[in-house]
Amino acid sequence: MASINYDLISEIIFTNDTTFTGIDTKKAKMILCTCKIAGNNKNILLSFDIEKARKYFKQIRAISIKKGRNEIYMEDEDIVDYFDLDINEEYKTKIANIIANIFKETPYVISQIKKYMIIEQKKYTDKILKNLKKIISIIKSLGIDMENITDDDRYKCLNDEEYVFEKYNRAEIITIYKYNAYFINMMFNNNISEEDIIKFISTNYFHNNWYRIPIIFTKSFSTDALPYIS
């Protein structure tokens, strides 16, 4: 009886990309340790790129969330309606290093990070709409006429814990979005300088219209907004 050609069987198995579609990194590592020829299967290799993209995305998201939350909670616990972002040299260097490392990865990793970040920004758009509905509901529950808000009504809102919480929540959503916008445009926008990206994000115009502005800025859009810089 002829001996079994295990190398041939392995080659047949691992040339079938469909079999390993969606495989997770842990299983891919186990397979690679068992059979070297598995390294020729594109979906097994792709699993490592997917994992890399997710790690970079989580790192970027964590930085934006930390910066955003630190920005809005002031010592006097006041709510700030508008402010420039704290994009200092330390933060710029950290983001620049992350971007430099990302560009050392495969085109697939880079494209996945872009996809994850755009989805993340769209989530914040959904969050702000839910937050706005909640704030309107609170104002109405306080018996305030939305068409004729007085100074007394404003004091009433600021003395309501639920309203204040949602105001902080709103500020947090917008600020985290702004830091994400800085990263995305620094990485994927070659048409605008870093200085103009920061200026644009720091305008009252962007603060009030961020949810309807393209996630990756256009040259004409940012230039038009620059006169609004405070």
CNS distance restraints for C-alpha pairs under 8 A (distance, minus, plus):
assign (resid   5 and name CA) (resid   9 and name CA) 6.49 0.50 0.50
assign (resid   6 and name CA) (resid  10 and name CA) 6.08 0.50 0.50
assign (resid   7 and name CA) (resid  11 and name CA) 6.14 0.50 0.50
assign (resid   8 and name CA) (resid  12 and name CA) 6.24 0.50 0.50
assign (resid   9 and name CA) (resid  13 and name CA) 6.20 0.50 0.50
assign (resid  10 and name CA) (resid  14 and name CA) 6.07 0.50 0.50
assign (resid  10 and name CA) (resid  35 and name CA) 7.85 0.50 0.50
assign (resid  10 and name CA) (resid  37 and name CA) 7.08 0.50 0.50
assign (resid  10 and name CA) (resid  38 and name CA) 7.87 0.50 0.50
assign (resid  11 and name CA) (resid  15 and name CA) 6.02 0.50 0.50
assign (resid  11 and name CA) (resid  37 and name CA) 6.82 0.50 0.50
assign (resid  12 and name CA) (resid  16 and name CA) 6.82 0.50 0.50
assign (resid  14 and name CA) (resid  37 and name CA) 7.11 0.50 0.50
assign (resid  14 and name CA) (resid  38 and name CA) 5.58 0.50 0.50
assign (resid  14 and name CA) (resid  40 and name CA) 7.02 0.50 0.50
assign (resid  14 and name CA) (resid  41 and name CA) 5.51 0.50 0.50
assign (resid  15 and name CA) (resid  40 and name CA) 7.34 0.50 0.50
assign (resid  15 and name CA) (resid  41 and name CA) 5.99 0.50 0.50
assign (resid  16 and name CA) (resid  20 and name CA) 7.60 0.50 0.50
assign (resid  16 and name CA) (resid  41 and name CA) 7.49 0.50 0.50
assign (resid  17 and name CA) (resid  21 and name CA) 6.53 0.50 0.50
assign (resid  17 and name CA) (resid  41 and name CA) 6.20 0.50 0.50
assign (resid  17 and name CA) (resid  42 and name CA) 6.61 0.50 0.50
assign (resid  17 and name CA) (resid  43 and name CA) 5.98 0.50 0.50
assign (resid  18 and name CA) (resid  43 and name CA) 7.97 0.50 0.50
assign (resid  20 and name CA) (resid  43 and name CA) 5.81 0.50 0.50
assign (resid  20 and name CA) (resid  44 and name CA) 6.36 0.50 0.50
assign (resid  21 and name CA) (resid  43 and name CA) 5.68 0.50 0.50
assign (resid  21 and name CA) (resid  44 and name CA) 7.78 0.50 0.50
assign (resid  22 and name CA) (resid  43 and name CA) 7.30 0.50 0.50
assign (resid  22 and name CA) (resid  47 and name CA) 7.21 0.50 0.50
assign (resid  23 and name CA) (resid  27 and name CA) 6.77 0.50 0.50
assign (resid  23 and name CA) (resid  28 and name CA) 6.64 0.50 0.50
assign (resid  23 and name CA) (resid  43 and name CA) 7.36 0.50 0.50
assign (resid  23 and name CA) (resid  44 and name CA) 6.68 0.50 0.50
assign (resid  23 and name CA) (resid  47 and name CA) 6.32 0.50 0.50
assign (resid  24 and name CA) (resid  28 and name CA) 6.26 0.50 0.50
assign (resid  24 and name CA) (resid  47 and name CA) 5.90 0.50 0.50
assign (resid  25 and name CA) (resid  29 and name CA) 6.12 0.50 0.50
assign (resid  25 and name CA) (resid  44 and name CA) 7.95 0.50 0.50
assign (resid  25 and name CA) (resid  47 and name CA) 5.42 0.50 0.50
assign (resid  25 and name CA) (resid  48 and name CA) 5.81 0.50 0.50
assign (resid  25 and name CA) (resid  51 and name CA) 6.86 0.50 0.50
assign (resid  26 and name CA) (resid  30 and name CA) 6.49 0.50 0.50
assign (resid  27 and name CA) (resid  31 and name CA) 6.22 0.50 0.50
assign (resid  28 and name CA) (resid  32 and name CA) 6.18 0.50 0.50
assign (resid  28 and name CA) (resid  44 and name CA) 5.63 0.50 0.50
assign (resid  28 and name CA) (resid  45 and name CA) 7.76 0.50 0.50
assign (resid  28 and name CA) (resid  47 and name CA) 7.15 0.50 0.50
assign (resid  29 and name CA) (resid  33 and name CA) 6.22 0.50 0.50
assign (resid  30 and name CA) (resid  34 and name CA) 6.33 0.50 0.50
assign (resid  31 and name CA) (resid  35 and name CA) 6.06 0.50 0.50
assign (resid  31 and name CA) (resid  38 and name CA) 6.74 0.50 0.50
assign (resid  32 and name CA) (resid  36 and name CA) 5.51 0.50 0.50
assign (resid  32 and name CA) (resid  37 and name CA) 7.65 0.50 0.50
assign (resid  32 and name CA) (resid  38 and name CA) 5.61 0.50 0.50
assign (resid  32 and name CA) (resid  39 and name CA) 6.36 0.50 0.50
assign (resid  37 and name CA) (resid  41 and name CA) 7.85 0.50 0.50
assign (resid  38 and name CA) (resid  44 and name CA) 7.29 0.50 0.50
assign (resid  39 and name CA) (resid  44 and name CA) 7.05 0.50 0.50
assign (resid  39 and name CA) (resid  45 and name CA) 6.62 0.50 0.50
assign (resid  40 and name CA) (resid  45 and name CA) 7.82 0.50 0.50
assign (resid  41 and name CA) (resid  45 and name CA) 6.52 0.50 0.50
assign (resid  42 and name CA) (resid  46 and name CA) 5.88 0.50 0.50
assign (resid  43 and name CA) (resid  47 and name CA) 6.28 0.50 0.50
assign (resid  44 and name CA) (resid  48 and name CA) 7.41 0.50 0.50
assign (resid  45 and name CA) (resid  49 and name CA) 7.00 0.50 0.50
assign (resid  46 and name CA) (resid  50 and name CA) 6.25 0.50 0.50
assign (resid  47 and name CA) (resid  51 and name CA) 6.29 0.50 0.50
assign (resid  48 and name CA) (resid  52 and name CA) 6.24 0.50 0.50
assign (resid  49 and name CA) (resid  53 and name CA) 6.18 0.50 0.50
assign (resid  49 and name CA) (resid 106 and name CA) 7.58 0.50 0.50
assign (resid  49 and name CA) (resid 108 and name CA) 7.10 0.50 0.50
assign (resid  49 and name CA) (resid 109 and name CA) 5.56 0.50 0.50
assign (resid  50 and name CA) (resid  54 and name CA) 6.26 0.50 0.50
assign (resid  50 and name CA) (resid 109 and name CA) 6.63 0.50 0.50
assign (resid  50 and name CA) (resid 112 and name CA) 7.46 0.50 0.50
assign (resid  51 and name CA) (resid  55 and name CA) 6.27 0.50 0.50
assign (resid  52 and name CA) (resid  56 and name CA) 6.31 0.50 0.50
assign (resid  52 and name CA) (resid 109 and name CA) 6.88 0.50 0.50
assign (resid  53 and name CA) (resid  57 and name CA) 6.10 0.50 0.50
assign (resid  53 and name CA) (resid 109 and name CA) 5.17 0.50 0.50
assign (resid  53 and name CA) (resid 110 and name CA) 7.23 0.50 0.50
assign (resid  53 and name CA) (resid 112 and name CA) 6.08 0.50 0.50
assign (resid  53 and name CA) (resid 113 and name CA) 5.48 0.50 0.50
assign (resid  54 and name CA) (resid  58 and name CA) 6.09 0.50 0.50
assign (resid  54 and name CA) (resid 113 and name CA) 7.32 0.50 0.50
assign (resid  55 and name CA) (resid  59 and name CA) 6.17 0.50 0.50
assign (resid  56 and name CA) (resid  60 and name CA) 6.22 0.50 0.50
assign (resid  56 and name CA) (resid  98 and name CA) 7.96 0.50 0.50
assign (resid  56 and name CA) (resid 102 and name CA) 7.71 0.50 0.50
assign (resid  56 and name CA) (resid 113 and name CA) 7.26 0.50 0.50
assign (resid  57 and name CA) (resid  61 and name CA) 6.04 0.50 0.50
assign (resid  57 and name CA) (resid 113 and name CA) 6.03 0.50 0.50
assign (resid  57 and name CA) (resid 116 and name CA) 6.84 0.50 0.50
assign (resid  57 and name CA) (resid 117 and name CA) 7.11 0.50 0.50
assign (resid  58 and name CA) (resid  62 and name CA) 5.99 0.50 0.50
assign (resid  59 and name CA) (resid  63 and name CA) 6.35 0.50 0.50
assign (resid  60 and name CA) (resid  64 and name CA) 6.33 0.50 0.50
assign (resid  60 and name CA) (resid 180 and name CA) 7.77 0.50 0.50
assign (resid  60 and name CA) (resid 183 and name CA) 8.00 0.50 0.50
assign (resid  61 and name CA) (resid  65 and name CA) 6.13 0.50 0.50
assign (resid  61 and name CA) (resid 180 and name CA) 7.36 0.50 0.50
assign (resid  62 and name CA) (resid  66 and name CA) 6.12 0.50 0.50
assign (resid  63 and name CA) (resid  67 and name CA) 6.13 0.50 0.50
assign (resid  64 and name CA) (resid  68 and name CA) 5.89 0.50 0.50
assign (resid  64 and name CA) (resid 176 and name CA) 5.40 0.50 0.50
assign (resid  64 and name CA) (resid 177 and name CA) 7.81 0.50 0.50
assign (resid  64 and name CA) (resid 179 and name CA) 5.36 0.50 0.50
assign (resid  64 and name CA) (resid 180 and name CA) 6.04 0.50 0.50
assign (resid  65 and name CA) (resid  69 and name CA) 6.04 0.50 0.50
assign (resid  65 and name CA) (resid 176 and name CA) 5.52 0.50 0.50
assign (resid  66 and name CA) (resid  70 and name CA) 6.11 0.50 0.50
assign (resid  67 and name CA) (resid  71 and name CA) 6.08 0.50 0.50
assign (resid  67 and name CA) (resid 176 and name CA) 7.22 0.50 0.50
assign (resid  67 and name CA) (resid 179 and name CA) 7.56 0.50 0.50
assign (resid  68 and name CA) (resid  72 and name CA) 6.66 0.50 0.50
assign (resid  68 and name CA) (resid 172 and name CA) 5.95 0.50 0.50
assign (resid  68 and name CA) (resid 173 and name CA) 7.97 0.50 0.50
assign (resid  68 and name CA) (resid 175 and name CA) 5.03 0.50 0.50
assign (resid  68 and name CA) (resid 176 and name CA) 4.60 0.50 0.50
assign (resid  68 and name CA) (resid 179 and name CA) 7.18 0.50 0.50
assign (resid  69 and name CA) (resid  73 and name CA) 6.50 0.50 0.50
assign (resid  69 and name CA) (resid 172 and name CA) 6.01 0.50 0.50
assign (resid  69 and name CA) (resid 175 and name CA) 7.88 0.50 0.50
assign (resid  69 and name CA) (resid 176 and name CA) 7.58 0.50 0.50
assign (resid  70 and name CA) (resid  74 and name CA) 7.96 0.50 0.50
assign (resid  71 and name CA) (resid  85 and name CA) 7.69 0.50 0.50
assign (resid  71 and name CA) (resid  86 and name CA) 7.58 0.50 0.50
assign (resid  71 and name CA) (resid 175 and name CA) 7.65 0.50 0.50
assign (resid  72 and name CA) (resid  79 and name CA) 7.12 0.50 0.50
assign (resid  72 and name CA) (resid  80 and name CA) 6.79 0.50 0.50
assign (resid  72 and name CA) (resid 168 and name CA) 7.37 0.50 0.50
assign (resid  72 and name CA) (resid 171 and name CA) 6.67 0.50 0.50
assign (resid  72 and name CA) (resid 172 and name CA) 6.51 0.50 0.50
assign (resid  72 and name CA) (resid 175 and name CA) 7.84 0.50 0.50
assign (resid  73 and name CA) (resid  77 and name CA) 6.12 0.50 0.50
assign (resid  73 and name CA) (resid  78 and name CA) 7.53 0.50 0.50
assign (resid  73 and name CA) (resid  79 and name CA) 7.63 0.50 0.50
assign (resid  73 and name CA) (resid 168 and name CA) 7.98 0.50 0.50
assign (resid  74 and name CA) (resid  78 and name CA) 6.18 0.50 0.50
assign (resid  74 and name CA) (resid  79 and name CA) 7.71 0.50 0.50
assign (resid  79 and name CA) (resid 167 and name CA) 7.41 0.50 0.50
assign (resid  79 and name CA) (resid 168 and name CA) 6.64 0.50 0.50
assign (resid  79 and name CA) (resid 171 and name CA) 7.95 0.50 0.50
assign (resid  80 and name CA) (resid 171 and name CA) 7.66 0.50 0.50
assign (resid  81 and name CA) (resid 171 and name CA) 7.25 0.50 0.50
assign (resid  82 and name CA) (resid 204 and name CA) 7.24 0.50 0.50
assign (resid  82 and name CA) (resid 207 and name CA) 7.27 0.50 0.50
assign (resid  83 and name CA) (resid 202 and name CA) 7.33 0.50 0.50
assign (resid  84 and name CA) (resid 202 and name CA) 5.19 0.50 0.50
assign (resid  84 and name CA) (resid 203 and name CA) 7.91 0.50 0.50
assign (resid  85 and name CA) (resid 175 and name CA) 7.97 0.50 0.50
assign (resid  85 and name CA) (resid 179 and name CA) 7.94 0.50 0.50
assign (resid  85 and name CA) (resid 202 and name CA) 6.59 0.50 0.50
assign (resid  87 and name CA) (resid  91 and name CA) 5.94 0.50 0.50
assign (resid  87 and name CA) (resid  92 and name CA) 6.48 0.50 0.50
assign (resid  87 and name CA) (resid 198 and name CA) 7.98 0.50 0.50
assign (resid  88 and name CA) (resid  92 and name CA) 6.18 0.50 0.50
assign (resid  89 and name CA) (resid  93 and name CA) 6.03 0.50 0.50
assign (resid  90 and name CA) (resid  94 and name CA) 6.26 0.50 0.50
assign (resid  91 and name CA) (resid  95 and name CA) 6.26 0.50 0.50
assign (resid  92 and name CA) (resid  96 and name CA) 6.00 0.50 0.50
assign (resid  93 and name CA) (resid  97 and name CA) 6.09 0.50 0.50
assign (resid  94 and name CA) (resid  98 and name CA) 6.40 0.50 0.50
assign (resid  95 and name CA) (resid  99 and name CA) 6.18 0.50 0.50
assign (resid  95 and name CA) (resid 183 and name CA) 6.99 0.50 0.50
assign (resid  96 and name CA) (resid 100 and name CA) 6.10 0.50 0.50
assign (resid  97 and name CA) (resid 101 and name CA) 6.24 0.50 0.50
assign (resid  98 and name CA) (resid 102 and name CA) 6.19 0.50 0.50
assign (resid  99 and name CA) (resid 103 and name CA) 6.28 0.50 0.50
assign (resid  99 and name CA) (resid 187 and name CA) 6.32 0.50 0.50
assign (resid 100 and name CA) (resid 104 and name CA) 6.77 0.50 0.50
assign (resid 101 and name CA) (resid 105 and name CA) 7.13 0.50 0.50
assign (resid 102 and name CA) (resid 109 and name CA) 7.72 0.50 0.50
assign (resid 102 and name CA) (resid 110 and name CA) 6.55 0.50 0.50
assign (resid 103 and name CA) (resid 110 and name CA) 6.91 0.50 0.50
assign (resid 105 and name CA) (resid 109 and name CA) 6.18 0.50 0.50
assign (resid 105 and name CA) (resid 110 and name CA) 6.91 0.50 0.50
assign (resid 106 and name CA) (resid 110 and name CA) 6.58 0.50 0.50
assign (resid 107 and name CA) (resid 111 and name CA) 6.12 0.50 0.50
assign (resid 108 and name CA) (resid 112 and name CA) 6.09 0.50 0.50
assign (resid 109 and name CA) (resid 113 and name CA) 6.27 0.50 0.50
assign (resid 110 and name CA) (resid 114 and name CA) 6.40 0.50 0.50
assign (resid 111 and name CA) (resid 115 and name CA) 6.25 0.50 0.50
assign (resid 112 and name CA) (resid 116 and name CA) 6.11 0.50 0.50
assign (resid 113 and name CA) (resid 117 and name CA) 6.10 0.50 0.50
assign (resid 114 and name CA) (resid 118 and name CA) 6.21 0.50 0.50
assign (resid 114 and name CA) (resid 184 and name CA) 7.42 0.50 0.50
assign (resid 114 and name CA) (resid 188 and name CA) 7.83 0.50 0.50
assign (resid 115 and name CA) (resid 119 and name CA) 6.25 0.50 0.50
assign (resid 116 and name CA) (resid 120 and name CA) 6.12 0.50 0.50
assign (resid 117 and name CA) (resid 121 and name CA) 6.23 0.50 0.50
assign (resid 117 and name CA) (resid 180 and name CA) 7.62 0.50 0.50
assign (resid 117 and name CA) (resid 184 and name CA) 7.19 0.50 0.50
assign (resid 118 and name CA) (resid 122 and name CA) 6.32 0.50 0.50
assign (resid 118 and name CA) (resid 215 and name CA) 7.08 0.50 0.50
assign (resid 119 and name CA) (resid 123 and name CA) 6.33 0.50 0.50
assign (resid 120 and name CA) (resid 124 and name CA) 6.66 0.50 0.50
assign (resid 121 and name CA) (resid 125 and name CA) 6.59 0.50 0.50
assign (resid 121 and name CA) (resid 177 and name CA) 6.42 0.50 0.50
assign (resid 121 and name CA) (resid 180 and name CA) 7.47 0.50 0.50
assign (resid 121 and name CA) (resid 215 and name CA) 7.54 0.50 0.50
assign (resid 122 and name CA) (resid 126 and name CA) 6.49 0.50 0.50
assign (resid 123 and name CA) (resid 127 and name CA) 6.19 0.50 0.50
assign (resid 124 and name CA) (resid 128 and name CA) 6.18 0.50 0.50
assign (resid 124 and name CA) (resid 173 and name CA) 6.39 0.50 0.50
assign (resid 124 and name CA) (resid 174 and name CA) 7.82 0.50 0.50
assign (resid 124 and name CA) (resid 177 and name CA) 6.75 0.50 0.50
assign (resid 125 and name CA) (resid 129 and name CA) 6.57 0.50 0.50
assign (resid 125 and name CA) (resid 211 and name CA) 5.68 0.50 0.50
assign (resid 126 and name CA) (resid 130 and name CA) 6.46 0.50 0.50
assign (resid 127 and name CA) (resid 131 and name CA) 6.09 0.50 0.50
assign (resid 127 and name CA) (resid 173 and name CA) 7.39 0.50 0.50
assign (resid 128 and name CA) (resid 132 and name CA) 6.02 0.50 0.50
assign (resid 128 and name CA) (resid 170 and name CA) 6.54 0.50 0.50
assign (resid 128 and name CA) (resid 173 and name CA) 6.82 0.50 0.50
assign (resid 128 and name CA) (resid 174 and name CA) 7.88 0.50 0.50
assign (resid 129 and name CA) (resid 133 and name CA) 6.32 0.50 0.50
assign (resid 130 and name CA) (resid 134 and name CA) 6.24 0.50 0.50
assign (resid 131 and name CA) (resid 135 and name CA) 6.21 0.50 0.50
assign (resid 131 and name CA) (resid 166 and name CA) 6.71 0.50 0.50
assign (resid 131 and name CA) (resid 169 and name CA) 7.59 0.50 0.50
assign (resid 131 and name CA) (resid 170 and name CA) 6.52 0.50 0.50
assign (resid 132 and name CA) (resid 136 and name CA) 6.22 0.50 0.50
assign (resid 132 and name CA) (resid 170 and name CA) 7.97 0.50 0.50
assign (resid 133 and name CA) (resid 137 and name CA) 6.16 0.50 0.50
assign (resid 134 and name CA) (resid 138 and name CA) 6.27 0.50 0.50
assign (resid 134 and name CA) (resid 166 and name CA) 7.55 0.50 0.50
assign (resid 135 and name CA) (resid 139 and name CA) 6.24 0.50 0.50
assign (resid 135 and name CA) (resid 163 and name CA) 6.38 0.50 0.50
assign (resid 135 and name CA) (resid 166 and name CA) 6.51 0.50 0.50
assign (resid 135 and name CA) (resid 167 and name CA) 7.75 0.50 0.50
assign (resid 136 and name CA) (resid 140 and name CA) 6.22 0.50 0.50
assign (resid 137 and name CA) (resid 141 and name CA) 6.16 0.50 0.50
assign (resid 138 and name CA) (resid 142 and name CA) 6.39 0.50 0.50
assign (resid 138 and name CA) (resid 162 and name CA) 7.52 0.50 0.50
assign (resid 138 and name CA) (resid 163 and name CA) 6.37 0.50 0.50
assign (resid 139 and name CA) (resid 143 and name CA) 6.88 0.50 0.50
assign (resid 139 and name CA) (resid 144 and name CA) 5.87 0.50 0.50
assign (resid 139 and name CA) (resid 146 and name CA) 7.69 0.50 0.50
assign (resid 139 and name CA) (resid 157 and name CA) 7.04 0.50 0.50
assign (resid 139 and name CA) (resid 163 and name CA) 7.74 0.50 0.50
assign (resid 140 and name CA) (resid 144 and name CA) 5.51 0.50 0.50
assign (resid 140 and name CA) (resid 145 and name CA) 7.19 0.50 0.50
assign (resid 140 and name CA) (resid 146 and name CA) 7.42 0.50 0.50
assign (resid 142 and name CA) (resid 156 and name CA) 7.94 0.50 0.50
assign (resid 142 and name CA) (resid 157 and name CA) 7.84 0.50 0.50
assign (resid 144 and name CA) (resid 149 and name CA) 6.85 0.50 0.50
assign (resid 144 and name CA) (resid 153 and name CA) 6.50 0.50 0.50
assign (resid 145 and name CA) (resid 149 and name CA) 6.05 0.50 0.50
assign (resid 149 and name CA) (resid 153 and name CA) 5.92 0.50 0.50
assign (resid 149 and name CA) (resid 154 and name CA) 7.30 0.50 0.50
assign (resid 150 and name CA) (resid 154 and name CA) 6.52 0.50 0.50
assign (resid 151 and name CA) (resid 155 and name CA) 6.40 0.50 0.50
assign (resid 152 and name CA) (resid 156 and name CA) 6.16 0.50 0.50
assign (resid 153 and name CA) (resid 157 and name CA) 6.28 0.50 0.50
assign (resid 154 and name CA) (resid 158 and name CA) 6.27 0.50 0.50
assign (resid 155 and name CA) (resid 159 and name CA) 6.18 0.50 0.50
assign (resid 156 and name CA) (resid 160 and name CA) 6.48 0.50 0.50
assign (resid 157 and name CA) (resid 163 and name CA) 6.06 0.50 0.50
assign (resid 157 and name CA) (resid 164 and name CA) 7.35 0.50 0.50
assign (resid 158 and name CA) (resid 163 and name CA) 6.84 0.50 0.50
assign (resid 158 and name CA) (resid 164 and name CA) 5.94 0.50 0.50
assign (resid 159 and name CA) (resid 164 and name CA) 7.56 0.50 0.50
assign (resid 160 and name CA) (resid 164 and name CA) 6.27 0.50 0.50
assign (resid 161 and name CA) (resid 165 and name CA) 6.09 0.50 0.50
assign (resid 162 and name CA) (resid 166 and name CA) 6.35 0.50 0.50
assign (resid 163 and name CA) (resid 167 and name CA) 6.22 0.50 0.50
assign (resid 164 and name CA) (resid 168 and name CA) 6.29 0.50 0.50
assign (resid 165 and name CA) (resid 169 and name CA) 6.16 0.50 0.50
assign (resid 166 and name CA) (resid 170 and name CA) 6.05 0.50 0.50
assign (resid 167 and name CA) (resid 171 and name CA) 6.31 0.50 0.50
assign (resid 168 and name CA) (resid 172 and name CA) 6.11 0.50 0.50
assign (resid 169 and name CA) (resid 173 and name CA) 6.21 0.50 0.50
assign (resid 170 and name CA) (resid 174 and name CA) 6.35 0.50 0.50
assign (resid 171 and name CA) (resid 175 and name CA) 6.10 0.50 0.50
assign (resid 172 and name CA) (resid 176 and name CA) 6.08 0.50 0.50
assign (resid 173 and name CA) (resid 177 and name CA) 6.18 0.50 0.50
assign (resid 174 and name CA) (resid 178 and name CA) 6.29 0.50 0.50
assign (resid 174 and name CA) (resid 207 and name CA) 7.49 0.50 0.50
assign (resid 175 and name CA) (resid 179 and name CA) 6.51 0.50 0.50
assign (resid 176 and name CA) (resid 180 and name CA) 6.29 0.50 0.50
assign (resid 177 and name CA) (resid 181 and name CA) 6.07 0.50 0.50
assign (resid 178 and name CA) (resid 182 and name CA) 6.32 0.50 0.50
assign (resid 178 and name CA) (resid 201 and name CA) 6.45 0.50 0.50
assign (resid 179 and name CA) (resid 183 and name CA) 6.54 0.50 0.50
assign (resid 180 and name CA) (resid 184 and name CA) 6.17 0.50 0.50
assign (resid 181 and name CA) (resid 185 and name CA) 6.07 0.50 0.50
assign (resid 181 and name CA) (resid 201 and name CA) 7.68 0.50 0.50
assign (resid 181 and name CA) (resid 215 and name CA) 6.86 0.50 0.50
assign (resid 181 and name CA) (resid 216 and name CA) 7.73 0.50 0.50
assign (resid 182 and name CA) (resid 186 and name CA) 5.99 0.50 0.50
assign (resid 182 and name CA) (resid 197 and name CA) 6.84 0.50 0.50
assign (resid 182 and name CA) (resid 198 and name CA) 6.97 0.50 0.50
assign (resid 182 and name CA) (resid 201 and name CA) 7.47 0.50 0.50
assign (resid 183 and name CA) (resid 187 and name CA) 6.15 0.50 0.50
assign (resid 184 and name CA) (resid 188 and name CA) 5.84 0.50 0.50
assign (resid 184 and name CA) (resid 189 and name CA) 7.50 0.50 0.50
assign (resid 184 and name CA) (resid 215 and name CA) 7.88 0.50 0.50
assign (resid 184 and name CA) (resid 216 and name CA) 6.96 0.50 0.50
assign (resid 185 and name CA) (resid 189 and name CA) 4.72 0.50 0.50
assign (resid 185 and name CA) (resid 190 and name CA) 7.99 0.50 0.50
assign (resid 185 and name CA) (resid 197 and name CA) 7.17 0.50 0.50
assign (resid 185 and name CA) (resid 216 and name CA) 5.76 0.50 0.50
assign (resid 185 and name CA) (resid 217 and name CA) 7.00 0.50 0.50
assign (resid 186 and name CA) (resid 190 and name CA) 7.70 0.50 0.50
assign (resid 186 and name CA) (resid 194 and name CA) 6.63 0.50 0.50
assign (resid 186 and name CA) (resid 197 and name CA) 7.71 0.50 0.50
assign (resid 188 and name CA) (resid 216 and name CA) 7.43 0.50 0.50
assign (resid 189 and name CA) (resid 216 and name CA) 6.63 0.50 0.50
assign (resid 189 and name CA) (resid 217 and name CA) 7.32 0.50 0.50
assign (resid 191 and name CA) (resid 218 and name CA) 7.51 0.50 0.50
assign (resid 191 and name CA) (resid 219 and name CA) 6.24 0.50 0.50
assign (resid 192 and name CA) (resid 196 and name CA) 6.33 0.50 0.50
assign (resid 192 and name CA) (resid 197 and name CA) 6.53 0.50 0.50
assign (resid 192 and name CA) (resid 218 and name CA) 7.91 0.50 0.50
assign (resid 192 and name CA) (resid 219 and name CA) 6.22 0.50 0.50
assign (resid 193 and name CA) (resid 197 and name CA) 6.24 0.50 0.50
assign (resid 194 and name CA) (resid 198 and name CA) 6.23 0.50 0.50
assign (resid 195 and name CA) (resid 199 and name CA) 6.17 0.50 0.50
assign (resid 196 and name CA) (resid 200 and name CA) 5.92 0.50 0.50
assign (resid 196 and name CA) (resid 222 and name CA) 7.54 0.50 0.50
assign (resid 197 and name CA) (resid 201 and name CA) 6.24 0.50 0.50
assign (resid 197 and name CA) (resid 222 and name CA) 7.74 0.50 0.50
assign (resid 198 and name CA) (resid 202 and name CA) 6.07 0.50 0.50
assign (resid 199 and name CA) (resid 203 and name CA) 6.40 0.50 0.50
assign (resid 199 and name CA) (resid 226 and name CA) 7.10 0.50 0.50
assign (resid 199 and name CA) (resid 229 and name CA) 6.80 0.50 0.50
assign (resid 200 and name CA) (resid 206 and name CA) 6.61 0.50 0.50
assign (resid 200 and name CA) (resid 222 and name CA) 6.06 0.50 0.50
assign (resid 200 and name CA) (resid 225 and name CA) 6.66 0.50 0.50
assign (resid 200 and name CA) (resid 226 and name CA) 6.20 0.50 0.50
assign (resid 200 and name CA) (resid 229 and name CA) 7.44 0.50 0.50
assign (resid 201 and name CA) (resid 206 and name CA) 5.68 0.50 0.50
assign (resid 201 and name CA) (resid 207 and name CA) 7.26 0.50 0.50
assign (resid 202 and name CA) (resid 206 and name CA) 6.92 0.50 0.50
assign (resid 202 and name CA) (resid 207 and name CA) 7.25 0.50 0.50
assign (resid 202 and name CA) (resid 229 and name CA) 7.17 0.50 0.50
assign (resid 203 and name CA) (resid 207 and name CA) 6.34 0.50 0.50
assign (resid 203 and name CA) (resid 225 and name CA) 7.69 0.50 0.50
assign (resid 203 and name CA) (resid 226 and name CA) 7.49 0.50 0.50
assign (resid 203 and name CA) (resid 228 and name CA) 5.91 0.50 0.50
assign (resid 203 and name CA) (resid 229 and name CA) 4.84 0.50 0.50
assign (resid 203 and name CA) (resid 230 and name CA) 6.53 0.50 0.50
assign (resid 204 and name CA) (resid 208 and name CA) 6.13 0.50 0.50
assign (resid 204 and name CA) (resid 228 and name CA) 6.56 0.50 0.50
assign (resid 204 and name CA) (resid 229 and name CA) 6.98 0.50 0.50
assign (resid 204 and name CA) (resid 230 and name CA) 7.37 0.50 0.50
assign (resid 205 and name CA) (resid 209 and name CA) 6.00 0.50 0.50
assign (resid 205 and name CA) (resid 210 and name CA) 7.94 0.50 0.50
assign (resid 205 and name CA) (resid 225 and name CA) 6.78 0.50 0.50
assign (resid 205 and name CA) (resid 228 and name CA) 6.27 0.50 0.50
assign (resid 206 and name CA) (resid 210 and name CA) 4.98 0.50 0.50
assign (resid 206 and name CA) (resid 213 and name CA) 7.77 0.50 0.50
assign (resid 206 and name CA) (resid 225 and name CA) 7.92 0.50 0.50
assign (resid 209 and name CA) (resid 213 and name CA) 6.46 0.50 0.50
assign (resid 213 and name CA) (resid 217 and name CA) 7.59 0.50 0.50
assign (resid 214 and name CA) (resid 218 and name CA) 7.63 0.50 0.50
assign (resid 217 and name CA) (resid 221 and name CA) 6.64 0.50 0.50
assign (resid 217 and name CA) (resid 222 and name CA) 6.48 0.50 0.50
assign (resid 218 and name CA) (resid 222 and name CA) 6.29 0.50 0.50
assign (resid 219 and name CA) (resid 223 and name CA) 6.13 0.50 0.50
assign (resid 220 and name CA) (resid 224 and name CA) 6.07 0.50 0.50
assign (resid 221 and name CA) (resid 225 and name CA) 6.47 0.50 0.50
assign (resid 222 and name CA) (resid 226 and name CA) 6.34 0.50 0.50
assign (resid 225 and name CA) (resid 229 and name CA) 7.68 0.50 0.50
